[in-house]
Amino acid sequence: MTKILDIINFTETFAPLDTQCEWDNSGLLVGNSNTEITKVLVCLDITHAVVKEAKNLGCELILSHHPVIFSPLSHIDTQDICYHLIREN
């Protein structure tokens, strides 16, 4: 079974983390790298609609170009994307 870590390792073959800009926030931001997955949704930005689509399609991983967490979080509101990602596992 494929794990999130397998996807991370694959993407780092063509987009290594050490080539990111110093201000960027790349890598696994929400979740556990040992989670087994069967479906991945790829997107530019993670929005509420993307989270809903991923859930409806049975995707266990959302791979986005832009990070869902870019600045340090001081709190998480129930309307925040991070809250929905955590809630939907």
Buried (B, 14 or more C-beta within 10 A) or exposed (E): EBBBBEBBEEBBEEEEEEEEEEEEBBEEBBBEEEBEBEEBBEBEEBBEEBBEBBBEEEBBBBBBEEBBBEEEEEEEEEEBBBEBBEEEE
